[in-house]
Amino acid sequence: MRDTAGRGIQAFISEVIQRGGRAQRLDHLPRHPVEVWGVDGDSRIVRVRTKIDGDWQARRQDALPDTDDTGSQFWVFVDLGTDPTGYFVLPSDEVAAGIADEVDLWMADAPGRAHTGSHAIPLSSVVHGRDCWDLLGLTPAKDTTRYTDDDAAEAEAERCARNRARKASVGAARKPAEPEAVEDLRLPVIADRHGYRVKGRLDPDTGALEITAGPMEGRRFPDATTAASAVASYISGDTETCDGDTFWRLDRPDSTPLGAYRG
């Protein structure tokens, strides 16, 4: 199953193309923004936030435009929980100002709080941006014959395949031939965090955990708690501390929490 954030970006790219533009996901930048070219030929950098229910999630640091290392000019909030999918387009400086107002009140409530952590963005804060495609240089009407969700899924699969092939070719050039693969006896674990799905393998003997899919893929940690805290901090952009026994669960149908499995 594709993660929520990835599904939202695919849906947004499909929508852009059906409205006369083109779009490309920028995997080399943090939080994977999307570059959008409108019918006017101009390019815009867009941050895409996606939800299925509840509120969208941002960071308190997003109140400070100087901390936006994506260089975005606009945010698009995608609601996959509605039919049809909802899209809300707002300028980045307006989003930052809205977050700043709420964060100022939050900090005034308890002076000394850190200007970090997750920040919820409700529908009421973005509803005025519904279908404001003109901000991105796109047409209000769309041609559904130009691109479909299946096309978006296929394009995403091709993008992932190209990335895997590139990594494989680089690895092959740098590393000598490896011995024949042996069965991996490590315990498969999984976690979901702010729309991202992370998979790992836990060594039951040493307690070490390797991230095998999702954010921080390929990283190894001495234990499950260190891995959980590192992944959560990477996704939110803040320093977070998590309990590995509750953060991870077994990657199997019963989804048993790691702590319950280990007793």
C-alpha positions as CSV (number, residue, x, y, z in Angstrom):
1,M,0.0,0.0,0.0
2,R,1.4,3.4,-1.0
3,D,1.8,5.9,1.8
4,T,-0.7,8.8,2.2
5,A,1.8,11.5,1.3
6,G,2.8,9.7,-1.9
7,R,-0.9,9.2,-2.9
8,G,-1.6,12.8,-2.3
9,I,1.4,13.9,-4.5
10,Q,0.3,11.5,-7.3
11,A,-3.3,12.8,-7.2
12,F,-2.0,16.4,-7.3
13,I,0.3,15.8,-10.3
14,S,-2.6,14.1,-12.1
15,E,-4.8,17.2,-11.4
16,V,-2.1,19.6,-12.7
17,I,-1.8,17.8,-16.0
18,Q,-5.5,17.6,-16.5
19,R,-5.6,21.4,-16.0
20,G,-3.1,22.1,-18.7
21,G,0.2,22.1,-16.7
22,R,2.9,19.7,-16.0
23,A,4.6,18.7,-12.7
24,Q,7.6,17.0,-11.4
25,R,8.3,15.6,-7.9
26,L,11.6,17.0,-6.5
27,D,13.1,14.0,-4.7
28,H,16.4,15.7,-4.0
29,L,14.8,18.3,-1.8
30,P,13.5,17.8,1.8
31,R,9.8,16.9,2.1
32,H,9.7,16.2,-1.7
33,P,8.0,19.4,-3.0
34,V,6.6,19.4,-6.6
35,E,7.7,21.8,-9.3
36,V,4.7,22.9,-11.4
37,W,4.7,24.6,-14.8
38,G,1.4,26.4,-15.5
39,V,-0.2,27.1,-18.9
40,D,1.7,30.4,-18.8
41,G,5.0,28.4,-18.9
42,D,6.1,29.8,-15.5
43,S,7.4,27.4,-12.8
44,R,6.4,27.3,-9.2
45,I,7.6,25.2,-6.3
46,V,4.7,23.7,-4.3
47,R,4.6,21.9,-1.0
48,V,1.9,19.2,-0.8
49,R,0.3,18.2,2.4
50,T,-2.2,15.3,2.4
51,K,-4.8,13.9,4.8
52,I,-7.5,11.3,4.7
53,D,-9.3,12.4,7.9
54,G,-8.6,14.8,10.8
55,D,-6.3,17.8,10.2
56,W,-3.3,18.3,7.9
57,Q,0.0,18.3,9.7
58,A,2.8,20.9,9.4
59,R,5.6,22.1,11.7
60,R,5.7,25.0,14.1
61,Q,8.9,26.1,12.4
62,D,6.9,26.6,9.2
63,A,5.8,29.9,10.8
64,L,9.2,31.2,9.8
65,P,9.6,31.5,6.0
66,D,13.4,31.5,6.3
67,T,13.3,27.9,7.5
68,D,11.5,26.6,4.3
69,D,14.4,24.7,2.7
70,T,12.2,23.7,-0.2
71,G,12.0,27.3,-1.6
72,S,8.2,26.9,-2.0
73,Q,5.9,29.6,-3.2
74,F,2.7,27.8,-2.6
75,W,1.2,25.0,-0.5
76,V,-1.5,22.6,-1.7
77,F,-3.6,20.8,0.9
78,V,-5.0,17.5,-0.5
79,D,-8.0,15.8,1.1
80,L,-8.2,12.2,0.0
81,G,-11.1,11.5,2.3
82,T,-13.6,13.4,0.2
83,D,-15.2,12.4,-3.2
84,P,-14.0,14.0,-5.3
85,T,-10.6,14.7,-3.8
86,G,-10.4,18.2,-2.3
87,Y,-7.6,20.6,-3.2
88,F,-6.8,23.9,-1.4
89,V,-4.1,26.2,-2.8
90,L,-2.6,28.9,-0.7
91,P,0.5,31.1,-1.0
92,S,3.4,30.0,1.2
93,D,3.7,33.4,3.0
94,E,-0.1,33.2,3.9
95,V,0.4,29.7,5.3
96,A,3.4,30.8,7.3
97,A,1.5,33.9,8.7
98,G,-1.4,31.7,9.7
99,I,0.8,29.2,11.5
100,A,2.7,32.1,13.2
101,D,-0.5,33.6,14.6
102,E,-1.5,30.3,16.2
103,V,2.0,29.5,17.4
104,D,2.3,32.9,19.0
105,L,-0.9,32.3,21.0
106,W,0.3,28.8,21.9
107,M,3.7,30.1,23.2
108,A,2.1,33.0,25.0
109,D,0.0,30.4,26.9
110,A,3.2,29.0,28.5
111,P,6.3,31.2,28.0
112,G,9.4,29.2,27.5
113,R,7.9,26.6,25.2
114,A,10.1,25.6,22.3
115,H,9.2,26.8,18.8
116,T,9.2,23.2,17.5
117,G,6.9,20.2,17.0
118,S,3.9,19.4,14.9
119,H,1.2,21.9,14.0
120,A,-2.3,20.9,13.0
121,I,-4.0,22.8,10.1
122,P,-7.8,22.4,10.1
123,L,-10.0,22.7,7.0
124,S,-11.3,26.1,8.3
125,S,-7.8,27.6,7.9
126,V,-7.5,26.7,4.2
127,V,-11.1,26.4,2.9
128,H,-10.9,29.8,1.1
129,G,-8.2,28.3,-1.1
130,R,-10.4,25.5,-2.5
131,D,-9.7,24.9,-6.2
132,C,-7.7,28.2,-6.6
133,W,-5.8,26.7,-9.6
134,D,-5.3,30.1,-11.1
135,L,-2.6,30.7,-8.5
136,L,-0.6,28.0,-10.1
137,G,-1.3,29.2,-13.6
138,L,-3.7,26.3,-14.3
139,T,-7.1,26.3,-15.9
140,P,-10.3,26.1,-13.7
141,A,-11.7,23.3,-16.0
142,K,-9.9,20.1,-16.5
143,D,-9.6,17.5,-19.3
144,T,-9.9,14.1,-17.7
145,T,-8.8,12.4,-20.8
146,R,-5.3,13.8,-20.4
147,Y,-4.2,11.9,-17.3
148,T,-5.7,9.5,-14.9
149,D,-4.9,8.2,-11.4
150,D,-3.7,5.0,-13.1
151,D,-1.3,7.1,-15.2
152,A,-0.1,8.8,-12.0
153,A,0.4,5.4,-10.3
154,E,2.3,4.1,-13.3
155,A,4.5,7.3,-13.4
156,E,5.2,6.9,-9.7
157,A,6.1,3.3,-10.2
158,E,8.5,4.2,-13.0
159,R,10.1,6.9,-10.9
160,C,10.7,4.5,-8.1
161,A,12.1,1.9,-10.5
162,R,14.5,4.5,-12.0
163,N,15.7,5.4,-8.5
164,R,16.2,1.8,-7.6
165,A,18.1,1.1,-10.8
166,R,20.3,4.2,-10.3
167,K,21.1,3.1,-6.7
168,A,21.8,-0.4,-7.9
169,S,24.1,0.7,-10.6
170,V,26.0,3.0,-8.2
171,G,26.3,0.2,-5.7
172,A,27.5,-2.3,-8.3
173,A,30.2,0.1,-9.4
174,R,31.4,0.7,-5.8
175,K,31.1,-2.7,-4.3
176,P,32.7,-6.1,-5.2
177,A,30.5,-9.0,-6.0
178,E,28.6,-10.2,-3.0
179,P,28.2,-13.8,-1.9
180,E,25.0,-15.7,-2.5
181,A,22.1,-14.2,-0.5
182,V,21.1,-16.1,2.7
183,E,17.7,-16.1,4.5
184,D,17.1,-13.0,6.6
185,L,16.1,-14.3,10.0
186,R,15.5,-10.8,11.5
187,L,12.1,-9.8,12.6
188,P,10.1,-7.7,10.2
189,V,8.6,-4.6,11.8
190,I,6.5,-1.6,10.5
191,A,5.4,1.8,11.7
192,D,3.2,4.6,10.4
193,R,4.0,8.2,11.2
194,H,2.3,11.4,9.8
195,G,1.4,9.6,6.5
196,Y,4.7,7.9,6.1
197,R,5.1,4.1,6.3
198,V,8.4,2.8,7.6
199,K,9.6,-0.8,7.5
200,G,12.5,-2.4,9.3
201,R,14.2,-5.6,10.4
202,L,15.0,-6.2,14.1
203,D,17.8,-8.6,15.1
204,P,16.3,-10.6,18.0
205,D,19.8,-11.4,19.3
206,T,21.5,-8.0,19.3
207,G,18.4,-5.8,19.3
208,A,19.8,-3.8,16.3
209,L,17.2,-2.4,13.8
210,E,17.7,-1.6,10.1
211,I,15.3,0.6,8.2
212,T,14.5,-1.3,5.0
213,A,11.8,0.9,3.4
214,G,10.5,4.4,3.8
215,P,12.3,7.5,5.3
216,M,15.9,6.8,6.4
217,E,16.0,3.6,4.3
218,G,19.3,1.8,4.8
219,R,20.1,3.3,8.2
220,R,21.0,1.0,11.1
221,F,20.4,1.6,14.8
222,P,21.6,-0.2,17.9
223,D,18.0,-0.7,19.2
224,A,14.3,-0.2,18.4
225,T,13.9,3.0,20.5
226,T,16.9,4.8,19.0
227,A,15.5,3.9,15.5
228,A,12.0,5.1,16.4
229,S,13.2,8.4,17.8
230,A,15.5,9.0,14.7
231,V,12.7,8.2,12.2
232,A,10.1,10.4,14.0
233,S,12.6,13.3,14.2
234,Y,13.5,12.9,10.5
235,I,9.8,13.0,9.5
236,S,8.8,16.0,11.7
237,G,12.0,17.9,11.4
238,D,12.2,18.2,15.2
239,T,13.9,16.3,17.9
240,E,11.5,13.7,19.1
241,T,11.7,10.8,21.6
242,C,9.7,7.7,21.0
243,D,9.3,4.3,22.7
244,G,10.4,1.6,20.3
245,D,8.1,-1.0,21.8
246,T,5.0,1.1,21.0
247,F,6.3,2.9,17.8
248,W,7.0,-0.4,16.0
249,R,4.7,-3.3,15.4
250,L,5.1,-6.7,13.7
251,D,4.8,-6.6,9.9
252,R,2.1,-9.2,9.8
253,P,-1.7,-9.3,9.7
254,D,-2.2,-9.1,13.5
255,S,0.0,-6.0,13.7
256,T,1.2,-7.0,17.3
257,P,3.0,-4.1,19.0
258,L,6.7,-4.9,19.3
259,G,6.5,-4.5,23.1
260,A,3.7,-7.1,23.4
261,Y,5.7,-9.5,21.2
262,R,8.8,-9.2,23.3
263,G,6.8,-9.6,26.5
